[in-house]
Each structure stands twice: as structure tokens, then as C-alpha cells.
Amino acid sequence: MPNPSDTPKTRTLEPSPPTPALNRGWQVAFAGIGINLALGVLYSWSVVSKSIPAEWGWSEAGKSWPYSVACLVFSLVMVPAGRMQDRIGPRVVATIGGVLVGLGMIIASLTTSSLGYIIGFGLLAGAGIGFGYASTTPPAVKWFPAARTGLIAGLVVAGFGLASVYAAPLASSLIKHFGVPTTMLSLGIGFLIVVVALAQILKAPPKGYVPAGTAAPKPGAATKRADFTPGEVLRTWQFYVLWFMYVCGAGAGLMIISKLAKMAQVQADVQLGFVLVAVLAIGNGAGRVVAGVVSDKIGRKATLFACFMMQAVLILMLSRAGADNALGSPVILAVLSALIGANYGANLALFPSITKDFYGLKNFGVNYGLVFTAWGLGGFMLSLLAGWVYDAYQTFAFAYYCSAVLLVLAAIVTFFVKSPEPKTISAAA
């Protein structure tokens, strides 16, 4: 008979503990910065606009239309693109963005009409920028704890603001040697390749991922539900207050960006407008990072108030710049451009951070897309206003004063903003 001790014993295997997710936060953040560096070609439009040949027959308002439409389409596309990013992930959505930006600029290069540029640069490239931009900040901030939201959001969007540091001089040089059509074609092909390649690196953390440094909730403790659906966001009055402030802050900055080279030429007889655009871009990128870090320390509202008021003063100073006074000197204009860029850029770090603070991370892509429509409307209205005013009166004065008033109103409104009250649920649920 077999010895019972010789019978193989059945061993129960203990399940292996789940392998912690590899933190790809910085990898995703740097890919997002790179994508935004390409998509930020939007901010170089003032260089292209100023270089449109006279024989094309465009008015100053006509030169505003492609940029204005791109801003509006960019912001509107952010809503469906944000929803897609939340549902299918950032990689596919950013790839779509890269293809649309490239095709749009290539199509624009084949025409000399304002309508052709509206379709190519305004509609297609604007939509592509929306798809790409919607896919960079959400996956990056999800890899980091809440205490670093402002910093990470500021770093990622800084790429968009810094783009003109290289894009404006590059576009100016290409236009000088090869003309506007070849410049648009070259940039379109280059940006298509860059954005599509970097899009493959984007990845959101796995479900249930908790960033290192996040405080764990106490078992059974009552917590506030942080995740709002888009419908719930639209039913909070805070959304409309944020939206108004964003219209004012973004619109004023985008108006200056769209016409800075022309403003410097007309008011102060400064011909190197692309240098001012590049300097503004440095301020734009730096302002996003600084504002994000500062807001993590002193709060979003206090930072917004300071930026709105400072921007109003700076724009009024720019309105007085002329060839016959110190404000019109190239050095002072460069300083004003950098500071205006910094205060404008702060909006692009602060509003996504506020959206995440108020409405949570689960639907962050689409929720910020809803808030971001304010950016597009502000840029669309005020950049067109600047073109119309100049065509009618050969001055940008009214556009300056209008934007300054809006900024002061936005600063006042910051005193009334408070976080929405979500429902209370059990942490153990």
C-alpha cells in the first residue's frame, strides 16, 4: 500500500500582491510640453499676419480672421476632445490633433486668400490644436498629488506659451527667404511629425492609481465628492463666474499677441516685431510656471486678482507707447511684452488648476474643455475688435481701453468666487 506520507500534498497558492504602477508622470509631462511647443505656433500669427504680401489684398481685419477663427475653434473643440481624452485616452486624441494641425497649415500654404487661411489655419489647424492641447494637461496632472497640481499644469502648458520663442524668429526667417506659402508648408509638415510622434508617449495612470504623497482618507470618514459630471458643472454658478474671468483675462492677452508686431510698428516705428513676440513668449511660458507654483502657496483667487490688475496697468502703459516717448523704446517695449505675456500665461495655469480643484479629476478633460470655451470667445472677440478698430480709426486705442476695463472687472469678481458645495458621501462606500 502506498505510504500516505508519499502522497503529493496540494499547496494553496497565495495571490501575489498587485504590482505598483510605474510612475510615468514626468515622462508624460515632458511629452505634453513638447506637443504644446509645436501647437503654440498659434502665437506666431502676428509675424505671419504682418508679412502677408500687399498684393494679396488683405485688410487688417482680414488678417485677424484666421487667427480669431483658430482661437474660437480651438476652444470649442476642447469640449469633445476633452470627453474623448477622458474615455479613450490621450494618445489617440493627440494623434488626431497632430494630423489636423499639419494638414491645415499645408492647405493654407496652397492659397493666398483670406478664406483659404480661415479654412486651413482657422478651422483645421485650430481644431487640431484643440485635440492636441486637450490631451496634454489631464494625463500629466493625474500622475501627481493634488499639492503639485499648479506646478504640473503650469509646466505642461508652458510649452504652448514658449513656442513663439523659436517659432516667431523661425517663421520670420523662413518668410524672409522663402515667402509665406513655403513657410506654412514647412511648419505644417514639421509639426505633424513632431506631435504625432510625441503623442505615442502620452498615457493616463491606471484606474485606482494613487499618486505618492497623497493623504489616504480615514476609513468610514465622511468626505466630499470631488468629481462633477459636465452637467453638474453647468448647474453651478461658479462655472459662469470662472468663464467670465477667463474671457477677460485670455481675451486681453490674445488681442495683444495677435497684433503685437503691428502695434510696435505703428506706434513706435519698431520693425523687429518678431523679437517682441519671442520675448512675450518667454514671459508667457514663465508666467504659467510661476503662477502655478505661487497659486499652490497663496491660493488661486489671490494669484488671479494680482495678475488681472497688473495686466490692466501694463496694457494701459502699452497704449501710451510711442516713438516720441520712453515707453516706445525697444527695451521698454520688450519689458512690457514679457510682463503682458506672463500675466496672460498665468490664466492658462490657473484656470485648469481651479477647474480640477472645484470639479475633480474624473471628468477633468471635458470639464476644463467647457471652461476653456471662454478662452476662445475672448480671443475671437478682442482680436477681431483690434482689427476693426484699426481699419476704422488707424489706432488700437479703443481696443486697449476696452480690454483694461474687462480686466478690472475680472479682478473684482475674484472676491466672489468660492468652491461649489458637493454632496457628502462615506469614504468607506
C-alpha positions in Angstrom: 0.0 0.0 0.0 1.3 3.5 -0.7 2.5 5.4 2.2 0.2 8.4 2.9 3.2 10.4 3.5 4.3 9.8 -0.1 1.1 11.3 -1.5 1.8 14.7 -3.0 0.2 17.4 -0.9 -1.9 20.1 -2.6 -0.5 23.6 -1.9 -2.7 26.6 -1.9 -1.0 29.5 -3.8 -1.4 32.9 -2.2 -2.3 35.6 -4.7 0.6 37.9 -5.5 0.2 41.4 -4.3 -0.6 43.8 -7.2 2.5 45.3 -8.8 2.6 49.1 -8.2 2.1 51.1 -11.4 5.3 52.5 -12.7 5.1 56.3 -12.3 5.3 57.8 -15.8 4.4 61.2 -14.6 7.5 63.1 -15.7 7.7 61.2 -19.0 4.1 62.2 -19.8 4.6 65.8 -18.6 7.6 66.3 -20.8 5.8 64.7 -23.8 3.0 67.2 -23.2 5.4 70.1 -23.0 6.9 69.0 -26.4 3.5 68.7 -28.0 2.5 72.2 -26.8 5.7 73.6 -28.1 4.6 72.6 -31.5 0.9 73.6 -31.1 1.9 77.0 -29.9 2.6 78.1 -33.5 -0.8 79.8 -33.0 1.0 82.6 -31.0 3.3 83.4 -34.0 0.4 84.6 -36.1 1.3 88.3 -35.7 4.5 87.6 -37.5 2.7 85.8 -40.4 0.0 88.4 -40.4 2.4 91.3 -40.7 4.2 89.6 -43.6 1.1 89.0 -45.7 2.1 90.5 -49.1 0.2 93.7 -50.1 -0.7 92.1 -53.5 -2.9 89.6 -51.7 -5.2 92.5 -50.8 -6.0 91.6 -47.2 -7.3 94.3 -44.8 -6.2 94.4 -41.2 -9.5 92.9 -40.1 -9.0 90.2 -42.8 -5.6 89.4 -41.3 -7.4 88.9 -37.9 -9.9 86.3 -39.2 -7.7 83.2 -39.5 -6.3 83.7 -36.0 -9.6 84.6 -34.5 -11.3 81.6 -36.0 -8.4 79.3 -34.9 -8.9 80.6 -31.3 -12.6 80.0 -31.4 -12.4 76.6 -33.0 -9.6 75.6 -30.7 -11.7 76.3 -27.6 -14.9 74.7 -28.9 -13.1 71.5 -29.9 -11.7 71.3 -26.4 -15.1 70.1 -25.2 -15.5 66.9 -27.4 -11.7 66.4 -27.4 -11.7 66.5 -23.6 -14.5 64.0 -23.4 -12.7 61.7 -25.9 -9.5 62.0 -23.8 -11.3 61.0 -20.7 -12.9 58.0 -22.4 -10.3 56.6 -24.8 -7.1 58.1 -23.5 -4.8 60.9 -24.6 -2.7 59.1 -27.2 -5.3 58.7 -30.0 -6.8 62.2 -29.4 -3.4 63.9 -29.6 -2.5 62.0 -32.7 -5.7 63.3 -34.4 -4.6 66.8 -33.3 -1.2 66.5 -34.9 -2.6 65.3 -38.2 -5.2 68.1 -38.3 -2.6 70.8 -37.5 -0.3 69.6 -40.2 -3.0 69.3 -42.9 -4.5 72.6 -42.0 -1.2 74.5 -42.4 -0.4 72.6 -45.6 -3.8 73.6 -47.1 -3.2 77.2 -46.1 0.1 77.1 -47.9 -1.7 76.4 -51.2 -3.8 79.6 -51.2 -3.4 83.4 -51.0 -6.9 84.2 -50.0 -8.2 85.1 -46.5 -10.9 82.4 -46.9 -8.3 79.7 -47.6 -6.4 80.6 -44.5 -9.6 80.7 -42.4 -10.3 77.1 -43.6 -6.7 75.8 -43.3 -5.3 77.7 -40.4 -8.5 78.7 -38.7 -10.7 75.6 -38.9 -8.4 72.7 -39.4 -5.3 73.8 -37.6 -7.5 75.4 -34.9 -9.3 72.0 -34.4 -6.0 70.2 -34.3 -4.6 72.4 -31.6 -7.8 71.7 -29.6 -7.4 68.0 -29.9 -3.7 68.1 -29.0 -4.0 70.6 -26.2 -6.9 68.7 -24.6 -4.7 65.6 -24.3 -1.6 67.1 -22.5 -2.6 68.5 -19.1 -5.2 66.0 -17.9 -2.9 62.9 -18.1 0.0 64.7 -16.6 -1.7 66.1 -13.5 -3.3 62.7 -12.8 0.1 61.2 -12.1 0.9 63.7 -9.3 -0.6 64.6 -5.9 -3.0 67.5 -5.5 -0.4 69.7 -3.9 1.5 69.8 -7.2 -1.4 70.5 -9.5 -0.4 74.1 -10.1 3.2 73.3 -10.8 2.5 70.4 -13.2 -0.3 72.3 -15.1 2.0 75.3 -15.3 4.9 73.3 -16.7 2.9 71.4 -19.3 1.1 74.5 -20.7 4.3 76.5 -20.5 5.3 74.7 -23.7 2.4 76.3 -25.6 3.4 79.7 -24.4 7.1 79.3 -25.1 6.5 78.2 -28.6 7.0 81.6 -30.1 10.5 81.9 -28.7 11.6 79.7 -31.5 8.6 79.8 -33.9 8.4 83.6 -34.3 12.1 84.0 -35.3 11.9 80.8 -37.4 8.8 81.9 -39.2 10.3 85.4 -39.7 13.5 83.9 -41.2 11.6 81.4 -43.4 9.3 84.1 -44.7 12.2 86.4 -45.5 14.0 83.8 -47.6 11.1 81.7 -49.0 7.9 83.6 -48.6 4.7 82.9 -46.6 3.4 79.8 -48.5 6.6 77.8 -48.2 6.9 78.8 -44.5 3.4 77.5 -43.8 4.1 74.3 -45.7 7.4 73.6 -43.9 5.9 74.3 -40.5 2.9 72.1 -41.2 5.0 69.1 -42.2 7.3 69.5 -39.2 4.6 69.9 -36.6 2.6 67.0 -38.0 5.6 64.7 -37.5 6.5 66.1 -34.0 3.1 66.0 -32.5 2.1 62.5 -33.8 5.5 61.1 -32.5 5.2 62.6 -29.0 1.5 61.6 -28.8 2.5 58.0 -28.5 4.2 58.7 -25.1 1.0 60.1 -23.5 -0.7 57.8 -21.1 -3.1 58.3 -18.1 -2.4 56.3 -14.9 -4.3 53.0 -14.4 -7.7 53.0 -12.6 -7.2 53.2 -8.9 -3.8 54.8 -9.1 -2.9 57.0 -6.1 0.0 59.4 -6.5 2.8 59.2 -4.0 2.3 61.8 -1.4 -1.5 61.7 -1.4 -3.0 61.5 2.1 -5.2 58.4 2.4 -8.8 59.1 3.7 -9.7 57.7 7.1 -11.9 54.6 7.0 -15.6 55.5 7.5 -14.9 59.2 7.4 -17.3 61.4 5.6 -15.7 63.0 2.5 -16.9 65.4 -0.1 -17.4 64.0 -3.6 -14.9 65.8 -5.8 -15.9 64.5 -9.2 -18.6 66.5 -11.1 -20.1 65.4 -14.3 -20.3 68.1 -17.1 -24.0 68.5 -16.5 -23.4 69.2 -12.8 -20.6 71.7 -13.6 -23.0 73.7 -15.8 -25.5 73.8 -13.0 -23.1 75.6 -10.6 -22.9 79.4 -10.7 -19.2 79.1 -10.1 -18.8 77.9 -13.7 -20.2 81.1 -15.1 -18.0 83.3 -12.9 -14.9 81.4 -13.9 -16.0 81.6 -17.5 -16.4 85.4 -17.4 -13.0 85.9 -15.8 -11.4 83.6 -18.3 -12.9 85.6 -21.2 -11.5 88.8 -19.8 -8.0 87.5 -18.9 -7.5 85.4 -22.1 -9.1 87.9 -24.5 -6.9 90.8 -23.4 -3.7 88.8 -23.8 -4.7 87.2 -27.1 -5.6 90.6 -28.6 -2.0 91.8 -27.8 -0.5 88.6 -29.1 -2.4 88.8 -32.4 -1.3 92.4 -33.2 1.9 93.0 -31.2 4.2 93.2 -34.2 1.8 95.6 -35.9 1.3 97.7 -32.7 5.0 98.1 -32.3 5.4 99.1 -35.9 2.5 101.6 -36.0 3.0 103.2 -32.5 6.8 103.2 -32.1 8.2 102.5 -35.5 9.8 99.3 -34.2 10.3 96.9 -37.1 11.6 93.9 -35.3 8.2 92.8 -34.1 9.1 89.1 -34.2 11.6 89.8 -31.4 8.9 91.3 -29.2 6.7 88.2 -30.0 9.5 86.0 -28.9 10.1 88.0 -25.7 6.4 87.9 -25.0 6.5 84.1 -25.4 9.3 83.8 -22.8 7.1 85.7 -20.4 4.1 83.6 -21.4 5.8 80.4 -20.6 7.5 81.6 -17.4 4.2 83.1 -16.2 2.5 79.8 -16.4 5.0 78.0 -14.2 5.4 80.9 -11.7 1.6 81.4 -11.4 1.1 77.7 -10.9 3.7 77.5 -8.1 2.5 80.7 -6.4 -1.1 79.6 -6.5 -0.2 76.3 -4.8 1.2 78.5 -2.0 -1.2 81.5 -1.7 -4.3 80.3 -3.5 -5.7 80.6 -6.9 -8.0 83.6 -6.3 -5.3 85.8 -4.8 -3.0 85.0 -7.7 -5.7 85.7 -10.3 -6.5 89.1 -8.7 -2.9 90.2 -8.8 -2.5 89.1 -12.4 -5.7 90.8 -13.7 -4.8 94.1 -12.0 -1.2 94.1 -13.2 -2.3 93.2 -16.8 -4.7 96.2 -16.9 -1.9 98.5 -15.9 0.5 97.0 -18.4 -1.9 97.3 -21.3 -2.6 100.9 -20.5 1.1 101.6 -20.5 1.4 99.8 -23.9 -1.4 102.1 -25.2 0.8 105.1 -24.4 3.9 103.8 -26.1 5.1 105.9 -29.0 8.2 106.8 -31.0 8.3 110.2 -29.1 8.4 108.8 -25.5 10.4 106.3 -23.4 7.6 103.7 -23.4 8.2 103.3 -27.1 11.8 102.4 -26.8 12.7 98.8 -27.9 13.9 97.9 -24.4 10.8 99.1 -22.6 8.5 97.5 -25.2 10.4 94.2 -24.7 9.8 94.5 -20.9 6.1 95.3 -21.4 5.8 92.4 -23.8 7.4 90.0 -21.4 5.2 91.1 -18.5 2.0 91.1 -20.6 2.9 87.6 -21.7 3.5 86.4 -18.1 0.2 87.7 -16.9 -1.7 86.3 -19.8 0.1 82.9 -19.4 -0.9 82.8 -15.8 -4.5 82.2 -16.9 -3.5 79.0 -18.7 -2.1 77.5 -15.5 -4.6 78.9 -13.0 -7.9 78.0 -14.7 -7.2 74.3 -15.3 -6.0 74.2 -11.7 -9.2 75.8 -10.4 -11.3 73.5 -12.6 -9.5 70.5 -11.1 -9.9 71.9 -7.5 -13.6 72.7 -7.9 -14.8 69.8 -10.1 -12.3 66.9 -9.6 -10.2 64.7 -11.9 -12.5 62.0 -13.2 -14.1 64.3 -15.9 -11.3 66.9 -15.9 -10.8 66.8 -19.7 -14.3 67.6 -20.7 -15.0 69.9 -17.7 -11.9 72.0 -18.5 -13.0 72.0 -22.1 -16.2 73.7 -21.1 -14.3 76.3 -19.1 -11.8 76.7 -21.9 -14.5 77.9 -24.4 -14.1 81.2 -22.6 -10.5 81.4 -23.9 -11.7 81.0 -27.4 -14.5 83.5 -27.2 -12.3 86.1 -25.5 -9.6 85.8 -28.2 -12.1 85.7 -31.0 -13.9 88.9 -29.9 -11.0 91.1 -28.8 -8.6 90.2 -31.6 -11.3 91.0 -34.2 -12.1 94.2 -32.3 -8.5 95.3 -32.6 -8.5 94.7 -36.3 -11.8 96.5 -36.9 -10.8 99.5 -34.7 -7.6 99.9 -36.6 -9.2 99.7 -40.0 -11.7 102.3 -38.9 -9.5 104.8 -37.0 -5.9 103.7 -37.7 -5.3 103.3 -34.0 -5.7 100.4 -31.4 -6.7 102.8 -28.6 -10.3 101.7 -28.1 -9.2 98.0 -28.0 -6.6 98.8 -25.3 -9.1 100.6 -23.1 -11.8 98.0 -23.6 -9.5 95.2 -22.5 -8.3 97.1 -19.5 -11.8 97.7 -18.2 -12.6 94.0 -18.6 -9.5 93.0 -16.7 -10.5 95.3 -13.8 -14.0 93.8 -13.7 -12.5 90.3 -13.7 -10.3 91.3 -10.7 -13.3 92.5 -8.8 -15.2 89.3 -9.5 -12.4 87.2 -7.9 -13.7 88.3 -4.5 -17.0 86.5 -5.0 -15.6 83.1 -6.1 -15.8 80.1 -3.8 -15.7 76.4 -4.2 -19.0 74.7 -5.1 -20.6 72.5 -2.4 -20.6 68.9 -3.5 -22.6 66.1 -1.9 -21.3 64.3 1.2 -20.6 60.6 0.9 -18.9 58.0 3.1 -15.2 57.2 2.4 -16.0 53.6 3.1 -18.7 53.4 0.5 
